[in-house]
Amino acid sequence: MKTVALIQARLASTRLPAKVLAPIAGVPMISHIYRRVSSVVPAWVVAVKAEEPHWPRLDVPLLFLDVPVDDVLGRYRAAVRILRPDVVVRITGDCPLVDPATIRMVLDELDGYEIAQNVPAVPNGWPDGLEVQAFAVRALDRLSDTQHVIPARLPGPWRLVTQPRLDWHPLARAYKLSVDTLDDLNRVRRIYDALGPDCTYPQVMEWLQSQNLA
């Protein structure tokens, strides 16, 4: 069974333009995400052909797809036609602290389901910025949300992955680890400066709580 991760990225972010290229510890954010994700499964960054002239040369594999900028689901369908995987891991390009162990956990939970995902807004939920979604390619036929790909009301058999009690942090949902604003970016930069690029989710949570940085 072939599994690939697709990291969706665009330059036309409204609140923080070109945030995927913003440097963190001297490296573009998208490169950090790719490195963390590809330590678990082969990964590609999926972007749109209209933005291709504006992307610099990077040390990540990029797929430029001929779909509208706002059609995220179209990007996944086009990438699947090229790469022909059986399972896709969906990662967004604003999550530079995505956790390899969490990716493995979600993939393990996919067994027997069409879709597995962890979400922040539930008891035992992860912080915003650690979301991972995995789905069998056959589920694409029933997806229609062009922006969010995996809708709130899921079609077909699916699995919600919550944190094991051993790893659960009571204040997890109070922390924002995705990057939408300059404040978010600076928070992540502080984490990288303090813990290094290979920091794990438990290490990040412990440091945030010690610094009172909710």
Beta strands, then each sheet from edge to edge (+ up, - down):
strand 1: 3-8
strand 2: 23-24
strand 3: 27-28
strand 4: 43-48
strand 5: 62-65
strand 6: 87-92
strand 7: 115-118
strand 8: 132-136
strand 9: 158-160
sheet 1: 5+ 4+ 1+ 6+ 8- 7+ 9+
sheet 2: 2+ 3-
end
